[in-house]
Structure formats: structure tokens, C-alpha cells
Amino acid sequence: MNRKRFISSLITAGAVLSTSKAWATPSEKKHGSAHHKTPPYLQTGDTIGIISPSGYISLAEIMPAVQLIQSWGFKVQIGDNTGKKDFIYGGTDEERAADLQQMLDTPEIKAIMCARGGYGLVRIIDRLNFRQFKKNPKWIIGFSDITALHCHINRNFGIATLHSKMCNSFPDDWAKADAMQISTIQSIRQALMGESMDYLSPAVAQNRQGTAEAILVGGNLSLITTLSGTPSDLDTDGKILFVEDTHEYLYNIDRMFWNLKQTGKLSRLAGLIIGGFQLKPDIEGEEFGHTIYDIVTEKVKDYSYPLCFDFPVGHQKNNFALKCGVRHILEVGTEGSVLKSV
């Protein structure tokens, strides 16, 4: 790892570098036992659809994202039911499924951005028909509850998706956004337009050095473990896995990592990336007594693949866009870690 390049590029516990490259058509690559297809990268004038397949968000709250996306040169189509509310959901199951289905089936829409996470995708995932999506792949954008879509699409169709911030993370006033907000949100545009990107994170004592080249998969730890044994179960064999989570107790994080280990999701990895974990404080008198570093290290001690902690992805400001289902190289060294798409 080039020390000068790494240190000069580091931005507050996470950074992304990009180099423009030509627009790419969908391509299939065979890595391990699966074919993976990358949707077409976007061009100026392409249309991005915005929907709320999980939690509720108002139309007013998504407008800053709409305006910024339009400033990037893209058109925006808002789902028919976006802004509707059914208790915690962005509309009824039927309404949310109909919006997502329409976006999946409309060839003019080249990417679908989910407005926010929350909860609700597992309620509608089995209602969706991906026949047209398989014929004409497009980028699915989001994280948190949207992990259900990432996992389902990766498992069943081998099509790349984009794990990234959503509309509710866009600043109300772009002129007042700080450097990290700008960098992370710009990474969405860079990823959608096919720019080559490197993601950097600082050295952590508990990291395990090494290099891996494999397809990147992952997302929210709670969703990944919830989907175990279902038709949306994430296939991690031979992959670089990244995980993150929020508002969980340490004992529950430990339980979920035991799930990953007992279901074999940790045993055949090429590499493991631990993103942000925003934790609930221990209950007084019932302290768990172990850190996230302890929890993970215990579960992977029998394996030798590279391990990276404190990566800039998750429910936090430094949450960069990552292409799930795309081949990456992970380098974990003494000076920090680098993840770059191939």
C-alpha cells in the first residue's frame, strides 16, 4: 500500500477517490460459481425513479434529493404512491409493491432510488415479479431496510445493486453541507456513472492484514440474518462481505454474528469488512462486557481472510456508495485499508 497516497487521501475516517471511465454496457462475469451482471451505467438525461418501499417519508422531505439529482443532469420520476402513509409505512403493502413493480417494469427508468429505509420490504419482496428487471437490469439504490432487495437480487439474479445513502440523507441546503456529506452523496453519482472508485479507512489494531479479490456483497446485519433460510438468503461463499447496523445492543450483535457463523456465512469468505455500528448503551447492571471488535474477532478466529474494521459505510455521515455484486479488491495493511472496484 502506498503510504503517501493513502494518508493524503484520507478524510475523517473515510474517503472515496474517483477516476472517470467510459460508460459501460451490461456485462456478465463468472466469479466462483455465479454469473454477475452489471446494469448499464447512467448517462446525462437518463431517468431515476424515486419510491418509498419501506418507511414513510413526505414529498417535501425528498425534494432536496430530487433537486440535486436533477442538477447532476438526470430526470426524476416520483412513484405514484410516494408520500402516502400507512402507519409507519410509506403506503399500504399493495401500494408500495405496485410502485416498485412499476419502476422495475418501466424500461425508461434506468435506476431506482429508495427514499428511506425503516421497515417494510420483507412484507412485499415475495409479491414482486423480476421478469422484466432480469431482461433490462437497472440500479437499485439504498441501504438499511433496502438490504432485503440487495440480498434478494444478488441471490436470485446475480445483478449488481448500489448500497448507498437515500433521499432522507440529502442535506436541505447543499450550500451548507459539510465535506463528508458532499463526498458521500457525490459517490452515488460517481458510482451510477461508472467512475472507478477507491474507498479508504484508517488502520485499526484489530484489523487482519491481507488482500482479497472477489465480488462484494452485504448490508445491514439485522436484515442479512433475518433473511437466513429464505429465498432471499444472501450467498457469501467466496465473496467479500460487509456488514453494518444501528440501534442494537451488543448482546444482540453477538447473537447475529453467531447466526452468520452457524449458517456458514463466515467460513468461506474472501474477506470481511465491518462498517459502522451505532450501538445502544448497555443496561446498567447487565453490561455485556465485550466490544464489537471482540465479538467479530471471536467469530472469525478460525479463518485467515483479511478483516477490516471501522469502514466508512452504515448509519452514519461517512456512508459511501458501494456496488454490491461487483468485483472488488480489498487490501488491509499496516497503514489502513483500501477497497477498490475492478
C-alpha positions in Angstrom: 0.0 0.0 0.0 1.3 3.4 -1.0 1.6 5.3 2.3 1.8 8.8 0.8 -1.3 8.2 -1.4 -3.3 6.7 1.5 -2.6 9.4 4.0 -3.1 12.3 1.6 -6.5 10.9 0.6 -7.9 10.1 4.0 -10.9 12.2 5.0 -12.1 11.9 8.6 -12.3 8.1 9.0 -13.3 7.5 5.4 -12.8 8.8 1.8 -13.5 7.9 -1.8 -11.4 8.7 -4.8 -12.8 8.5 -8.3 -11.4 8.4 -11.8 -13.8 8.8 -14.8 -14.1 6.0 -17.3 -16.2 5.3 -20.3 -19.9 4.4 -20.0 -20.2 0.6 -19.8 -22.9 -1.7 -21.1 -24.1 -4.6 -19.0 -21.6 -7.3 -18.8 -21.6 -10.8 -17.3 -18.6 -12.1 -15.5 -18.1 -15.5 -14.0 -16.6 -15.4 -10.5 -16.7 -18.5 -8.5 -19.9 -20.4 -9.3 -22.2 -17.4 -10.2 -22.7 -15.1 -13.2 -23.0 -11.5 -12.3 -24.3 -8.7 -14.4 -23.8 -5.0 -14.0 -26.7 -2.8 -15.1 -25.9 0.0 -17.6 -24.2 3.0 -16.1 -26.2 6.2 -16.4 -25.7 8.9 -18.9 -26.9 12.5 -18.8 -30.6 12.7 -19.5 -31.4 9.3 -18.0 -34.3 8.9 -15.6 -34.0 7.9 -11.9 -37.2 6.7 -10.2 -37.8 7.5 -6.5 -40.1 5.3 -4.4 -40.8 4.6 -0.7 -40.9 0.8 -0.4 -40.3 0.7 3.3 -40.9 3.6 5.8 -42.9 6.7 5.4 -41.4 9.9 4.1 -43.2 13.1 2.9 -42.9 14.5 -0.6 -41.4 17.7 0.9 -38.6 15.7 2.5 -37.5 14.1 -0.7 -37.3 17.4 -2.7 -33.7 18.3 -1.8 -32.6 15.0 -3.3 -34.8 15.5 -6.4 -33.3 18.9 -7.0 -29.7 17.7 -6.5 -30.2 14.7 -8.8 -31.7 16.9 -11.5 -28.6 19.2 -11.1 -26.5 16.2 -12.0 -28.2 16.0 -15.4 -30.7 13.3 -14.6 -34.5 13.3 -14.9 -36.6 12.2 -11.9 -39.8 10.2 -11.8 -41.5 10.0 -8.4 -43.6 6.9 -7.6 -47.3 7.3 -7.7 -47.7 6.5 -4.0 -44.7 8.3 -2.7 -45.8 10.5 0.2 -48.7 8.2 1.2 -48.7 6.9 4.8 -50.0 3.7 6.4 -48.9 4.0 10.0 -45.1 3.5 9.8 -45.1 2.5 6.2 -44.9 4.6 3.0 -48.3 3.4 1.9 -50.0 0.0 2.2 -48.2 -3.2 1.2 -50.2 -3.2 -2.0 -49.3 0.5 -2.8 -45.6 0.1 -2.1 -45.4 -3.2 -4.1 -47.2 -1.5 -7.0 -44.8 1.4 -7.1 -41.7 -0.8 -7.0 -43.2 -3.1 -9.6 -43.9 -0.3 -12.0 -40.4 1.1 -11.6 -38.9 -2.4 -12.2 -41.0 -2.9 -15.3 -40.5 0.6 -17.0 -37.6 0.4 -19.4 -37.1 4.2 -19.5 -36.2 4.2 -15.8 -32.5 3.4 -15.5 -32.2 3.5 -11.7 -34.5 3.3 -8.7 -33.6 5.2 -5.6 -35.4 4.3 -2.4 -36.4 7.4 -0.4 -35.6 6.0 3.0 -35.3 2.7 5.0 -37.3 1.9 8.1 -39.2 -1.4 7.7 -41.4 -3.0 5.1 -39.6 -4.6 2.2 -39.7 -8.1 3.7 -43.5 -7.8 3.6 -43.6 -7.2 -0.2 -40.5 -8.9 -1.6 -42.4 -12.1 -2.5 -45.1 -10.2 -4.4 -42.6 -8.7 -6.9 -42.1 -10.1 -10.4 -38.5 -9.6 -11.6 -39.0 -10.9 -15.1 -38.6 -7.5 -16.9 -35.9 -6.5 -14.4 -33.8 -9.5 -15.5 -34.2 -8.6 -19.1 -33.4 -4.9 -18.5 -31.3 -4.6 -15.3 -31.3 -1.2 -13.6 -29.6 0.1 -10.5 -31.4 -0.3 -7.2 -30.2 2.3 -4.7 -30.4 2.4 -0.9 -29.3 0.8 2.3 -30.7 -0.3 5.8 -34.1 -2.0 5.1 -33.2 -1.9 1.4 -30.7 -4.7 2.2 -33.6 -7.1 1.6 -33.6 -6.1 -2.1 -29.8 -6.2 -2.3 -29.8 -9.7 -0.9 -32.7 -11.0 -2.9 -31.4 -9.7 -6.2 -27.9 -10.9 -5.6 -29.1 -14.4 -4.5 -31.6 -15.0 -7.3 -30.4 -12.9 -10.3 -26.7 -12.1 -9.8 -27.4 -8.4 -10.8 -25.4 -5.6 -9.2 -27.1 -3.1 -6.9 -25.9 0.1 -5.2 -25.7 0.2 -1.4 -25.8 4.0 -0.5 -27.5 6.9 1.2 -31.1 7.7 0.3 -33.2 10.8 -0.1 -33.6 11.3 3.7 -29.8 11.7 3.9 -29.5 14.6 1.4 -29.0 18.0 3.1 -31.8 20.5 2.9 -29.3 23.1 1.7 -26.4 21.8 -0.4 -24.5 25.0 0.0 -24.3 24.4 3.8 -23.3 20.7 3.5 -20.0 19.7 5.1 -17.2 18.0 3.2 -18.2 14.5 4.3 -21.9 15.0 3.3 -20.8 16.2 -0.1 -18.2 13.4 -0.6 -20.6 10.6 0.3 -23.6 11.9 -1.7 -21.3 12.6 -4.7 -20.2 9.0 -4.5 -23.7 8.0 -5.6 -23.4 9.9 -8.8 -19.9 8.7 -9.4 -21.0 5.0 -8.9 -24.0 5.4 -11.2 -21.9 6.9 -13.9 -19.3 4.1 -13.8 -16.4 6.0 -12.4 -13.6 4.0 -10.8 -13.6 4.4 -7.1 -11.3 3.6 -4.1 -12.6 3.6 -0.6 -10.2 4.2 2.3 -10.3 3.6 6.0 -7.7 4.1 8.7 -5.6 1.4 10.5 -7.3 -0.3 13.4 -5.4 -2.6 15.8 -7.9 -5.4 15.4 -7.6 -5.5 11.6 -6.2 -8.6 10.0 -3.9 -7.9 7.1 -4.2 -9.4 3.7 -5.5 -9.0 0.2 -8.7 -10.4 -1.4 -10.2 -10.0 -4.8 -13.9 -11.1 -5.1 -17.4 -9.9 -5.6 -18.7 -7.6 -2.8 -21.9 -8.3 -1.0 -23.5 -7.2 2.2 -25.6 -4.6 4.0 -27.5 -4.4 7.3 -26.6 -7.2 9.6 -30.1 -7.5 11.1 -31.6 -7.9 7.6 -29.0 -10.4 6.5 -29.6 -12.6 9.5 -33.4 -12.2 9.2 -33.3 -13.5 5.6 -31.3 -16.6 6.5 -33.1 -19.7 5.2 -35.5 -17.7 2.9 -35.5 -17.3 -0.9 -33.6 -14.0 -0.3 -30.8 -15.6 1.8 -27.5 -13.9 0.9 -24.9 -16.1 -0.7 -21.5 -15.2 0.8 -19.4 -18.1 -0.5 -16.1 -16.7 -2.0 -17.3 -13.1 -1.5 -16.1 -10.0 0.3 -18.8 -9.4 2.9 -19.5 -6.0 4.5 -21.9 -5.5 7.4 -23.2 -2.6 9.5 -26.0 -1.9 11.9 -27.6 0.6 14.2 -29.7 0.9 17.5 -28.8 -2.6 18.7 -27.4 -3.9 22.0 -24.0 -5.6 21.9 -25.5 -8.9 23.0 -27.8 -8.8 20.0 -24.9 -8.0 17.7 -23.2 -11.1 19.2 -26.3 -13.2 18.6 -26.4 -12.1 14.9 -22.7 -12.8 14.4 -23.3 -16.3 15.9 -26.0 -16.7 13.2 -23.5 -15.8 10.5 -21.0 -18.3 11.8 -23.5 -21.1 12.4 -25.1 -20.7 9.0 -21.7 -20.9 7.3 -21.7 -17.3 6.1 -18.3 -16.6 7.7 -16.4 -19.8 6.8 -15.9 -19.4 3.1 -15.4 -15.6 2.8 -12.7 -14.0 0.7 -12.7 -11.0 3.1 -14.8 -9.3 5.8 -15.5 -5.6 6.2 -17.0 -4.2 9.4 -18.7 -0.9 8.9 -20.4 1.5 11.4 -22.2 0.1 14.4 -24.2 2.7 16.3 -25.0 0.8 19.5 -27.4 1.2 22.3 -25.7 1.6 25.7 -25.7 -1.4 27.9 -28.4 -1.6 30.6 -26.9 -0.7 34.0 -26.0 -3.9 35.8 -26.3 -6.0 32.7 -23.2 -5.0 30.9 -22.2 -7.3 28.0 -18.5 -6.9 28.6 -17.3 -7.3 25.0 -16.8 -4.8 22.2 -17.7 -5.1 18.6 -14.0 -5.9 17.9 -14.2 -8.7 20.5 -17.4 -10.1 19.0 -16.2 -10.2 15.4 -12.6 -11.4 16.3 -14.0 -14.4 18.2 -16.3 -15.5 15.3 -13.5 -15.4 12.7 -10.5 -16.6 14.6 -10.5 -19.9 12.8 -10.3 -18.2 9.4 -7.4 -16.4 7.7 -9.0 -13.9 5.3 -8.4 -10.2 5.6 -10.6 -8.3 8.1 -11.2 -4.6 8.2 -12.9 -2.6 11.0 -14.4 0.9 11.0 -15.0 1.1 7.3 -17.0 4.1 6.1 -20.4 2.5 5.5 -23.5 2.4 7.6 -26.0 4.5 9.6 -23.5 7.4 9.9 -22.4 10.5 8.0 -19.4 8.8 6.3 -21.6 6.3 4.4 -20.2 5.8 0.9 -21.9 4.2 -2.1 -20.8 0.5 -2.6 -21.6 -1.6 -5.6 -22.9 -4.9 -4.4 -22.4 -7.8 -6.9 -19.3 -6.1 -8.4 -15.8 -7.5 -8.2 -13.5 -5.5 -5.7 -10.0 -5.8 -4.3 -9.7 -5.4 -0.6 -6.2 -4.5 0.8 -5.8 -4.4 4.5 -2.3 -3.2 5.6 -0.5 -1.6 8.5 -1.4 1.9 7.3 -5.1 1.3 6.7 -7.4 -0.4 4.3 -8.4 0.2 0.6 -11.4 -1.2 -1.2 -11.5 -0.6 -4.9 -13.8 -1.8 -7.7 -12.3 -3.8 -10.5 
